[in-house]
Amino acid sequence: TLLASSAASDVYKRQLKDQIEVLPVNVVGNTSEYYFINVLNTIKSLNTESKSNEEILMMVRENNCVFNKKNIGPYIIFRDSIFDDGYYCTDEFIDFVKQNSITGLKFTCAGIAE
């Protein structure tokens, strides 16, 4: 889950529309507004065909994933249907973050899309 300021959450809502859920963070005594950004896109993004479970786990652990470009389609941020505990994103999402001066995110290359 992403945590965003009010301004950043507005930017995410404009760009990602029906692809995210925006929930307020309620903290007693907090004077700033923050929001959880939950990405709703869960797709079969990893190309796991003809790979053993061991090969798939190794691919994910070593950030050497092969993503199915066709399945990713229009999504710039998404969860994988098997490994859904984190988010994956495209270069387009990284560019969007930079263009909108959103800070606090760290990106790690997880693989390539073919």
C-alpha positions, -999 to 999 in steps of 0.1 A, spaced: 0 0 0 12 35 -8 9 63 17 3 97 1 -3 133 11 -35 149 1 -19 166 -29 -2 134 -41 -34 114 -36 -53 139 -59 -26 134 -86 -29 96 -83 -67 98 -85 -66 119 -117 -41 96 -134 -53 62 -121 -90 68 -118 -108 34 -113 -75 15 -108 -70 26 -72 -88 28 -39 -80 59 -18 -86 55 20 -80 82 46 -54 75 74 -69 84 107 -43 93 133 -53 110 165 -36 144 168 -24 143 132 -29 177 116 -19 166 80 -41 146 58 -27 113 45 -42 86 24 -36 49 17 -35 42 -20 -45 7 -27 -39 -6 -63 -68 -27 -75 -53 -40 -107 -44 -77 -102 -33 -94 -134 -14 -124 -145 16 -103 -153 45 -128 -148 53 -151 -176 54 -185 -158 47 -208 -187 70 -238 -188 87 -228 -156 89 -249 -124 78 -235 -91 114 -233 -81 123 -213 -113 94 -189 -107 105 -183 -71 141 -177 -81 130 -153 -109 110 -132 -83 137 -134 -56 164 -123 -79 144 -95 -96 148 -112 -129 111 -115 -138 98 -118 -173 65 -99 -175 38 -106 -201 35 -72 -219 2 -82 -235 -14 -89 -201 0 -56 -186 -17 -37 -213 -28 -2 -202 -18 -6 -165 11 14 -153 10 0 -118 -4 -34 -108 -2 -65 -87 6 -99 -100 -21 -125 -95 3 -150 -79 27 -126 -61 2 -100 -50 19 -87 -18 36 -59 -37 33 -36 -66 49 -37 -100 50 -7 -123 61 3 -158 86 30 -168 55 51 -176 45 51 -139 81 61 -129 79 90 -154 45 100 -141 59 101 -105 89 122 -116 68 146 -137 45 152 -108 73 156 -83 60 128 -61 87 119 -36 92 91 -11 91 61 -35 119 38 -42 119 18 -74 138 -15 -80 140 -31 -114 121 -64 -112 126 -76 -147 116 -70 -183 83 -71 -202 82 -91 -234 
